[in-house]
Amino acid sequence: MPAKVNIECCTACGSCAEECPVGAITVEIYAVVNEDECIECGACETACPDNCIKVE
């Protein structure tokens, strides 16, 4: 499954978008994952300082 962002804790810091190797994440009010582009690598999950992203 593609990465899922918990919008309740996301601070829109952009760390996940910076680490995404395919550019599947945009940051506005919170991070948004383009599920069609996500390759489920987990880089965003590791990069998130608030543990708001999970790849299952």
PDB file of N, CA, C, O and CB in Angstrom:
ATOM      1  N   MET A   1       0.833  -1.194   0.000  1.00  0.00           N
ATOM      2  CA  MET A   1       0.000   0.000   0.000  1.00  0.00           C
ATOM      3  C   MET A   1       0.873   1.250   0.000  1.00  0.00           C
ATOM      4  O   MET A   1       1.931   1.272   0.628  1.00  0.00           O
ATOM      5  CB  MET A   1      -0.945   0.002   1.215  1.00  0.00           C
ATOM      6  N   PRO A   2       0.437   2.275  -0.692  1.00  0.00           N
ATOM      7  CA  PRO A   2       1.193   3.534  -0.696  1.00  0.00           C
ATOM      8  C   PRO A   2       1.268   4.151   0.698  1.00  0.00           C
ATOM      9  O   PRO A   2       0.490   3.804   1.586  1.00  0.00           O
ATOM     10  CB  PRO A   2       0.558   4.530  -1.668  1.00  0.00           C
ATOM     11  N   ALA A   3       2.197   5.051   0.872  1.00  0.00           N
ATOM     12  CA  ALA A   3       2.368   5.752   2.140  1.00  0.00           C
ATOM     13  C   ALA A   3       1.100   6.510   2.503  1.00  0.00           C
ATOM     14  O   ALA A   3       0.408   7.053   1.641  1.00  0.00           O
ATOM     15  CB  ALA A   3       3.563   6.713   2.072  1.00  0.00           C
ATOM     16  N   LYS A   4       0.813   6.533   3.797  1.00  0.00           N
ATOM     17  CA  LYS A   4      -0.344   7.260   4.323  1.00  0.00           C
ATOM     18  C   LYS A   4       0.146   8.296   5.321  1.00  0.00           C
ATOM     19  O   LYS A   4       0.981   8.005   6.177  1.00  0.00           O
ATOM     20  CB  LYS A   4      -1.370   6.290   4.989  1.00  0.00           C
ATOM     21  N   VAL A   5      -0.384   9.512   5.202  1.00  0.00           N
ATOM     22  CA  VAL A   5       0.009  10.610   6.085  1.00  0.00           C
ATOM     23  C   VAL A   5      -1.073  10.820   7.132  1.00  0.00           C
ATOM     24  O   VAL A   5      -2.255  10.923   6.804  1.00  0.00           O
ATOM     25  CB  VAL A   5       0.255  11.916   5.281  1.00  0.00           C
ATOM     26  N   ASN A   6      -0.665  10.882   8.387  1.00  0.00           N
ATOM     27  CA  ASN A   6      -1.589  11.230   9.468  1.00  0.00           C
ATOM     28  C   ASN A   6      -1.637  12.762   9.507  1.00  0.00           C
ATOM     29  O   ASN A   6      -0.725  13.408  10.024  1.00  0.00           O
ATOM     30  CB  ASN A   6      -1.130  10.607  10.876  1.00  0.00           C
ATOM     31  N   ILE A   7      -2.696  13.324   8.963  1.00  0.00           N
ATOM     32  CA  ILE A   7      -2.782  14.780   8.858  1.00  0.00           C
ATOM     33  C   ILE A   7      -2.974  15.459  10.207  1.00  0.00           C
ATOM     34  O   ILE A   7      -2.820  16.676  10.314  1.00  0.00           O
ATOM     35  CB  ILE A   7      -3.913  15.160   7.940  1.00  0.00           C
ATOM     36  N   GLU A   8      -3.305  14.693  11.227  1.00  0.00           N
ATOM     37  CA  GLU A   8      -3.465  15.257  12.566  1.00  0.00           C
ATOM     38  C   GLU A   8      -2.125  15.662  13.181  1.00  0.00           C
ATOM     39  O   GLU A   8      -2.071  16.563  14.017  1.00  0.00           O
ATOM     40  CB  GLU A   8      -4.167  14.255  13.471  1.00  0.00           C
ATOM     41  N   CYS A   9      -1.045  14.996  12.768  1.00  0.00           N
ATOM     42  CA  CYS A   9       0.248  15.330  13.371  1.00  0.00           C
ATOM     43  C   CYS A   9       1.241  15.929  12.374  1.00  0.00           C
ATOM     44  O   CYS A   9       2.298  16.410  12.783  1.00  0.00           O
ATOM     45  CB  CYS A   9       0.850  14.097  13.994  1.00  0.00           C
ATOM     46  N   CYS A  10       0.928  15.910  11.081  1.00  0.00           N
ATOM     47  CA  CYS A  10       1.846  16.447  10.074  1.00  0.00           C
ATOM     48  C   CYS A  10       2.004  17.955  10.243  1.00  0.00           C
ATOM     49  O   CYS A  10       1.022  18.691  10.333  1.00  0.00           O
ATOM     50  CB  CYS A  10       1.344  16.120   8.654  1.00  0.00           C
ATOM     51  N   THR A  11       3.261  18.400  10.284  1.00  0.00           N
ATOM     52  CA  THR A  11       3.550  19.829  10.448  1.00  0.00           C
ATOM     53  C   THR A  11       3.983  20.485   9.137  1.00  0.00           C
ATOM     54  O   THR A  11       4.377  21.651   9.124  1.00  0.00           O
ATOM     55  CB  THR A  11       4.635  20.023  11.500  1.00  0.00           C
ATOM     56  N   ALA A  12       3.910  19.740   8.040  1.00  0.00           N
ATOM     57  CA  ALA A  12       4.275  20.246   6.708  1.00  0.00           C
ATOM     58  C   ALA A  12       5.730  20.711   6.648  1.00  0.00           C
ATOM     59  O   ALA A  12       6.041  21.713   6.004  1.00  0.00           O
ATOM     60  CB  ALA A  12       3.354  21.399   6.315  1.00  0.00           C
ATOM     61  N   CYS A  13       6.608  19.985   7.313  1.00  0.00           N
ATOM     62  CA  CYS A  13       8.018  20.376   7.338  1.00  0.00           C
ATOM     63  C   CYS A  13       8.715  20.111   6.003  1.00  0.00           C
ATOM     64  O   CYS A  13       9.705  20.766   5.679  1.00  0.00           O
ATOM     65  CB  CYS A  13       8.743  19.634   8.450  1.00  0.00           C
ATOM     66  N   GLY A  14       8.199  19.152   5.229  1.00  0.00           N
ATOM     67  CA  GLY A  14       8.766  18.869   3.926  1.00  0.00           C
ATOM     68  C   GLY A  14       9.863  17.823   3.893  1.00  0.00           C
ATOM     69  O   GLY A  14      10.376  17.512   2.818  1.00  0.00           O
ATOM     70  N   SER A  15      10.234  17.276   5.027  1.00  0.00           N
ATOM     71  CA  SER A  15      11.293  16.260   5.061  1.00  0.00           C
ATOM     72  C   SER A  15      10.956  15.053   4.195  1.00  0.00           C
ATOM     73  O   SER A  15      11.824  14.507   3.515  1.00  0.00           O
ATOM     74  CB  SER A  15      11.541  15.809   6.491  1.00  0.00           C
ATOM     75  N   CYS A  16       9.713  14.648   4.223  1.00  0.00           N
ATOM     76  CA  CYS A  16       9.293  13.484   3.441  1.00  0.00           C
ATOM     77  C   CYS A  16       9.414  13.758   1.941  1.00  0.00           C
ATOM     78  O   CYS A  16       9.882  12.905   1.186  1.00  0.00           O
ATOM     79  CB  CYS A  16       7.848  13.098   3.792  1.00  0.00           C
ATOM     80  N   ALA A  17       9.000  14.929   1.520  1.00  0.00           N
ATOM     81  CA  ALA A  17       9.062  15.284   0.099  1.00  0.00           C
ATOM     82  C   ALA A  17      10.506  15.356  -0.387  1.00  0.00           C
ATOM     83  O   ALA A  17      10.806  14.975  -1.518  1.00  0.00           O
ATOM     84  CB  ALA A  17       8.357  16.626  -0.150  1.00  0.00           C
ATOM     85  N   GLU A  18      11.390  15.840   0.463  1.00  0.00           N
ATOM     86  CA  GLU A  18      12.808  15.929   0.102  1.00  0.00           C
ATOM     87  C   GLU A  18      13.426  14.551  -0.095  1.00  0.00           C
ATOM     88  O   GLU A  18      14.306  14.381  -0.939  1.00  0.00           O
ATOM     89  CB  GLU A  18      13.579  16.693   1.175  1.00  0.00           C
ATOM     90  N   GLU A  19      12.980  13.576   0.669  1.00  0.00           N
ATOM     91  CA  GLU A  19      13.560  12.236   0.606  1.00  0.00           C
ATOM     92  C   GLU A  19      12.900  11.310  -0.403  1.00  0.00           C
ATOM     93  O   GLU A  19      13.469  10.274  -0.746  1.00  0.00           O
ATOM     94  CB  GLU A  19      13.492  11.610   1.947  1.00  0.00           C
ATOM     95  N   CYS A  20      11.717  11.657  -0.884  1.00  0.00           N
ATOM     96  CA  CYS A  20      11.005  10.787  -1.823  1.00  0.00           C
ATOM     97  C   CYS A  20      11.779  10.697  -3.142  1.00  0.00           C
ATOM     98  O   CYS A  20      11.965  11.712  -3.814  1.00  0.00           O
ATOM     99  CB  CYS A  20       9.564  11.311  -2.073  1.00  0.00           C
ATOM    100  N   PRO A  21      12.232   9.494  -3.523  1.00  0.00           N
ATOM    101  CA  PRO A  21      13.044   9.366  -4.728  1.00  0.00           C
ATOM    102  C   PRO A  21      12.278   9.545  -6.037  1.00  0.00           C
ATOM    103  O   PRO A  21      12.888   9.735  -7.089  1.00  0.00           O
ATOM    104  CB  PRO A  21      13.697   8.037  -4.733  1.00  0.00           C
ATOM    105  N   VAL A  22      10.947   9.486  -5.981  1.00  0.00           N
ATOM    106  CA  VAL A  22      10.154   9.625  -7.210  1.00  0.00           C
ATOM    107  C   VAL A  22       9.286  10.875  -7.225  1.00  0.00           C
ATOM    108  O   VAL A  22       8.496  11.064  -8.150  1.00  0.00           O
ATOM    109  CB  VAL A  22       9.279   8.414  -7.392  1.00  0.00           C
ATOM    110  N   GLY A  23       9.418  11.728  -6.218  1.00  0.00           N
ATOM    111  CA  GLY A  23       8.662  12.976  -6.183  1.00  0.00           C
ATOM    112  C   GLY A  23       7.169  12.793  -6.025  1.00  0.00           C
ATOM    113  O   GLY A  23       6.381  13.559  -6.580  1.00  0.00           O
ATOM    114  N   ALA A  24       6.775  11.775  -5.266  1.00  0.00           N
ATOM    115  CA  ALA A  24       5.358  11.463  -5.109  1.00  0.00           C
ATOM    116  C   ALA A  24       4.676  12.259  -3.998  1.00  0.00           C
ATOM    117  O   ALA A  24       3.481  12.085  -3.758  1.00  0.00           O
ATOM    118  CB  ALA A  24       5.198  10.000  -4.839  1.00  0.00           C
ATOM    119  N   ILE A  25       5.422  13.127  -3.323  1.00  0.00           N
ATOM    120  CA  ILE A  25       4.853  13.857  -2.191  1.00  0.00           C
ATOM    121  C   ILE A  25       4.914  15.357  -2.444  1.00  0.00           C
ATOM    122  O   ILE A  25       5.949  15.896  -2.836  1.00  0.00           O
ATOM    123  CB  ILE A  25       5.594  13.506  -0.890  1.00  0.00           C
ATOM    124  N   THR A  26       3.789  16.015  -2.214  1.00  0.00           N
ATOM    125  CA  THR A  26       3.734  17.470  -2.236  1.00  0.00           C
ATOM    126  C   THR A  26       3.345  17.931  -0.839  1.00  0.00           C
ATOM    127  O   THR A  26       2.699  17.200  -0.089  1.00  0.00           O
ATOM    128  CB  THR A  26       2.723  17.997  -3.319  1.00  0.00           C
ATOM    129  N   VAL A  27       3.742  19.140  -0.501  1.00  0.00           N
ATOM    130  CA  VAL A  27       3.447  19.671   0.824  1.00  0.00           C
ATOM    131  C   VAL A  27       2.700  20.975   0.674  1.00  0.00           C
ATOM    132  O   VAL A  27       3.177  21.909   0.029  1.00  0.00           O
ATOM    133  CB  VAL A  27       4.738  19.869   1.652  1.00  0.00           C
ATOM    134  N   GLU A  28       1.533  21.032   1.270  1.00  0.00           N
ATOM    135  CA  GLU A  28       0.727  22.253   1.301  1.00  0.00           C
ATOM    136  C   GLU A  28       0.438  22.544   2.763  1.00  0.00           C
ATOM    137  O   GLU A  28       1.332  22.973   3.493  1.00  0.00           O
ATOM    138  CB  GLU A  28      -0.610  22.107   0.460  1.00  0.00           C
ATOM    139  N   ILE A  29      -0.778  22.323   3.199  1.00  0.00           N
ATOM    140  CA  ILE A  29      -1.115  22.455   4.617  1.00  0.00           C
ATOM    141  C   ILE A  29      -0.555  21.257   5.373  1.00  0.00           C
ATOM    142  O   ILE A  29      -0.207  21.359   6.550  1.00  0.00           O
ATOM    143  CB  ILE A  29      -2.658  22.566   4.821  1.00  0.00           C
ATOM    144  N   TYR A  30      -0.474  20.129   4.690  1.00  0.00           N
ATOM    145  CA  TYR A  30       0.153  18.909   5.186  1.00  0.00           C
ATOM    146  C   TYR A  30       0.670  18.137   3.978  1.00  0.00           C
ATOM    147  O   TYR A  30       0.357  18.480   2.839  1.00  0.00           O
ATOM    148  CB  TYR A  30      -0.853  18.043   6.035  1.00  0.00           C
ATOM    149  N   ALA A  31       1.453  17.107   4.221  1.00  0.00           N
ATOM    150  CA  ALA A  31       2.015  16.307   3.130  1.00  0.00           C
ATOM    151  C   ALA A  31       0.918  15.495   2.456  1.00  0.00           C
ATOM    152  O   ALA A  31       0.026  14.960   3.114  1.00  0.00           O
ATOM    153  CB  ALA A  31       3.129  15.374   3.652  1.00  0.00           C
ATOM    154  N   VAL A  32       1.001  15.414   1.140  1.00  0.00           N
ATOM    155  CA  VAL A  32       0.033  14.640   0.359  1.00  0.00           C
ATOM    156  C   VAL A  32       0.819  13.686  -0.534  1.00  0.00           C
ATOM    157  O   VAL A  32       1.709  14.098  -1.277  1.00  0.00           O
ATOM    158  CB  VAL A  32      -0.910  15.577  -0.493  1.00  0.00           C
ATOM    159  N   VAL A  33       0.469  12.394  -0.446  1.00  0.00           N
ATOM    160  CA  VAL A  33       1.137  11.371  -1.242  1.00  0.00           C
ATOM    161  C   VAL A  33       0.299  11.059  -2.479  1.00  0.00           C
ATOM    162  O   VAL A  33      -0.890  10.758  -2.373  1.00  0.00           O
ATOM    163  CB  VAL A  33       1.377  10.087  -0.403  1.00  0.00           C
ATOM    164  N   ASN A  34       0.923  11.132  -3.645  1.00  0.00           N
ATOM    165  CA  ASN A  34       0.261  10.720  -4.875  1.00  0.00           C
ATOM    166  C   ASN A  34       0.372   9.198  -4.923  1.00  0.00           C
ATOM    167  O   ASN A  34       1.444   8.654  -5.188  1.00  0.00           O
ATOM    168  CB  ASN A  34       0.905  11.405  -6.161  1.00  0.00           C
ATOM    169  N   GLU A  35      -0.733   8.525  -4.668  1.00  0.00           N
ATOM    170  CA  GLU A  35      -0.727   7.068  -4.554  1.00  0.00           C
ATOM    171  C   GLU A  35      -0.335   6.375  -5.852  1.00  0.00           C
ATOM    172  O   GLU A  35       0.190   5.262  -5.820  1.00  0.00           O
ATOM    173  CB  GLU A  35      -2.084   6.585  -4.117  1.00  0.00           C
ATOM    174  N   ASP A  36      -0.579   7.006  -6.981  1.00  0.00           N
ATOM    175  CA  ASP A  36      -0.221   6.412  -8.268  1.00  0.00           C
ATOM    176  C   ASP A  36       1.286   6.444  -8.520  1.00  0.00           C
ATOM    177  O   ASP A  36       1.808   5.635  -9.287  1.00  0.00           O
ATOM    178  CB  ASP A  36      -0.943   7.134  -9.391  1.00  0.00           C
ATOM    179  N   GLU A  37       1.978   7.375  -7.877  1.00  0.00           N
ATOM    180  CA  GLU A  37       3.420   7.515  -8.077  1.00  0.00           C
ATOM    181  C   GLU A  37       4.249   6.856  -6.965  1.00  0.00           C
ATOM    182  O   GLU A  37       5.422   6.543  -7.170  1.00  0.00           O
ATOM    183  CB  GLU A  37       3.776   8.982  -8.170  1.00  0.00           C
ATOM    184  N   CYS A  38       3.651   6.647  -5.806  1.00  0.00           N
ATOM    185  CA  CYS A  38       4.367   6.087  -4.655  1.00  0.00           C
ATOM    186  C   CYS A  38       4.860   4.674  -4.968  1.00  0.00           C
ATOM    187  O   CYS A  38       4.101   3.837  -5.457  1.00  0.00           O
ATOM    188  CB  CYS A  38       3.458   6.071  -3.403  1.00  0.00           C
ATOM    189  N   ILE A  39       6.147   4.416  -4.678  1.00  0.00           N
ATOM    190  CA  ILE A  39       6.729   3.097  -4.913  1.00  0.00           C
ATOM    191  C   ILE A  39       6.891   2.309  -3.608  1.00  0.00           C
ATOM    192  O   ILE A  39       7.498   1.238  -3.599  1.00  0.00           O
ATOM    193  CB  ILE A  39       8.084   3.239  -5.608  1.00  0.00           C
ATOM    194  N   GLU A  40       6.354   2.834  -2.523  1.00  0.00           N
ATOM    195  CA  GLU A  40       6.324   2.158  -1.222  1.00  0.00           C
ATOM    196  C   GLU A  40       7.713   1.817  -0.690  1.00  0.00           C
ATOM    197  O   GLU A  40       7.911   0.754  -0.100  1.00  0.00           O
ATOM    198  CB  GLU A  40       5.508   0.897  -1.324  1.00  0.00           C
ATOM    199  N   CYS A  41       8.671   2.714  -0.896  1.00  0.00           N
ATOM    200  CA  CYS A  41      10.043   2.446  -0.481  1.00  0.00           C
ATOM    201  C   CYS A  41      10.292   2.718   1.004  1.00  0.00           C
ATOM    202  O   CYS A  41      11.222   2.159   1.586  1.00  0.00           O
ATOM    203  CB  CYS A  41      10.987   3.273  -1.304  1.00  0.00           C
ATOM    204  N   GLY A  42       9.473   3.568   1.620  1.00  0.00           N
ATOM    205  CA  GLY A  42       9.625   3.871   3.037  1.00  0.00           C
ATOM    206  C   GLY A  42      10.550   5.035   3.356  1.00  0.00           C
ATOM    207  O   GLY A  42      10.752   5.356   4.527  1.00  0.00           O
ATOM    208  N   ALA A  43      11.108   5.665   2.346  1.00  0.00           N
ATOM    209  CA  ALA A  43      12.019   6.788   2.600  1.00  0.00           C
ATOM    210  C   ALA A  43      11.309   7.918   3.344  1.00  0.00           C
ATOM    211  O   ALA A  43      11.891   8.537   4.235  1.00  0.00           O
ATOM    212  CB  ALA A  43      12.600   7.315   1.277  1.00  0.00           C
ATOM    213  N   CYS A  44      10.084   8.182   2.991  1.00  0.00           N
ATOM    214  CA  CYS A  44       9.322   9.252   3.653  1.00  0.00           C
ATOM    215  C   CYS A  44       9.042   8.914   5.113  1.00  0.00           C
ATOM    216  O   CYS A  44       9.107   9.776   5.990  1.00  0.00           O
ATOM    217  CB  CYS A  44       8.001   9.501   2.915  1.00  0.00           C
ATOM    218  N   GLU A  45       8.731   7.654   5.354  1.00  0.00           N
ATOM    219  CA  GLU A  45       8.446   7.211   6.724  1.00  0.00           C
ATOM    220  C   GLU A  45       9.664   7.417   7.616  1.00  0.00           C
ATOM    221  O   GLU A  45       9.542   7.878   8.751  1.00  0.00           O
ATOM    222  CB  GLU A  45       8.021   5.727   6.739  1.00  0.00           C
ATOM    223  N   THR A  46      10.824   7.077   7.102  1.00  0.00           N
ATOM    224  CA  THR A  46      12.070   7.243   7.843  1.00  0.00           C
ATOM    225  C   THR A  46      12.411   8.719   8.038  1.00  0.00           C
ATOM    226  O   THR A  46      12.950   9.100   9.077  1.00  0.00           O
ATOM    227  CB  THR A  46      13.212   6.533   7.121  1.00  0.00           C
ATOM    228  N   ALA A  47      12.103   9.544   7.051  1.00  0.00           N
ATOM    229  CA  ALA A  47      12.462  10.963   7.099  1.00  0.00           C
ATOM    230  C   ALA A  47      11.569  11.789   8.020  1.00  0.00           C
ATOM    231  O   ALA A  47      11.993  12.839   8.503  1.00  0.00           O
ATOM    232  CB  ALA A  47      12.409  11.540   5.717  1.00  0.00           C
ATOM    233  N   CYS A  48      10.359  11.340   8.267  1.00  0.00           N
ATOM    234  CA  CYS A  48       9.407  12.142   9.046  1.00  0.00           C
ATOM    235  C   CYS A  48       9.831  12.247  10.503  1.00  0.00           C
ATOM    236  O   CYS A  48       9.879  11.230  11.196  1.00  0.00           O
ATOM    237  CB  CYS A  48       8.005  11.539   8.956  1.00  0.00           C
ATOM    238  N   PRO A  49      10.140  13.446  10.991  1.00  0.00           N
ATOM    239  CA  PRO A  49      10.593  13.596  12.387  1.00  0.00           C
ATOM    240  C   PRO A  49       9.474  13.406  13.406  1.00  0.00           C
ATOM    241  O   PRO A  49       9.736  13.210  14.593  1.00  0.00           O
ATOM    242  CB  PRO A  49      11.213  14.964  12.582  1.00  0.00           C
ATOM    243  N   ASP A  50       8.225  13.465  12.942  1.00  0.00           N
ATOM    244  CA  ASP A  50       7.097  13.326  13.861  1.00  0.00           C
ATOM    245  C   ASP A  50       6.381  11.983  13.735  1.00  0.00           C
ATOM    246  O   ASP A  50       5.338  11.774  14.354  1.00  0.00           O
ATOM    247  CB  ASP A  50       6.113  14.440  13.626  1.00  0.00           C
ATOM    248  N   ASN A  51       6.938  11.076  12.937  1.00  0.00           N
ATOM    249  CA  ASN A  51       6.355   9.740  12.724  1.00  0.00           C
ATOM    250  C   ASN A  51       4.907   9.810  12.259  1.00  0.00           C
ATOM    251  O   ASN A  51       4.050   9.086  12.766  1.00  0.00           O
ATOM    252  CB  ASN A  51       6.435   8.921  14.006  1.00  0.00           C
ATOM    253  N   CYS A  52       4.638  10.678  11.299  1.00  0.00           N
ATOM    254  CA  CYS A  52       3.273  10.880  10.797  1.00  0.00           C
ATOM    255  C   CYS A  52       3.011  10.115   9.505  1.00  0.00           C
ATOM    256  O   CYS A  52       1.903  10.186   8.974  1.00  0.00           O
ATOM    257  CB  CYS A  52       3.014  12.359  10.571  1.00  0.00           C
ATOM    258  N   ILE A  53       3.988   9.393   8.988  1.00  0.00           N
ATOM    259  CA  ILE A  53       3.815   8.656   7.736  1.00  0.00           C
ATOM    260  C   ILE A  53       4.069   7.184   7.972  1.00  0.00           C
ATOM    261  O   ILE A  53       5.047   6.799   8.613  1.00  0.00           O
ATOM    262  CB  ILE A  53       4.754   9.196   6.640  1.00  0.00           C
ATOM    263  N   LYS A  54       3.181   6.373   7.448  1.00  0.00           N
ATOM    264  CA  LYS A  54       3.335   4.923   7.552  1.00  0.00           C
ATOM    265  C   LYS A  54       3.202   4.286   6.180  1.00  0.00           C
ATOM    266  O   LYS A  54       2.331   4.655   5.393  1.00  0.00           O
ATOM    267  CB  LYS A  54       2.296   4.328   8.522  1.00  0.00           C
ATOM    268  N   VAL A  55       4.069   3.331   5.901  1.00  0.00           N
ATOM    269  CA  VAL A  55       3.990   2.533   4.686  1.00  0.00           C
ATOM    270  C   VAL A  55       3.690   1.112   5.153  1.00  0.00           C
ATOM    271  O   VAL A  55       4.485   0.502   5.869  1.00  0.00           O
ATOM    272  CB  VAL A  55       5.330   2.614   3.816  1.00  0.00           C
ATOM    273  N   GLU A  56       2.546   0.597   4.744  1.00  0.00           N
ATOM    274  CA  GLU A  56       2.150  -0.745   5.208  1.00  0.00           C
ATOM    275  C   GLU A  56       2.277  -1.764   4.107  1.00  0.00           C
ATOM    276  O   GLU A  56       1.986  -2.941   4.319  1.00  0.00           O
ATOM    277  CB  GLU A  56       0.720  -0.737   5.733  1.00  0.00           C
TER     278      GLU A  56
END
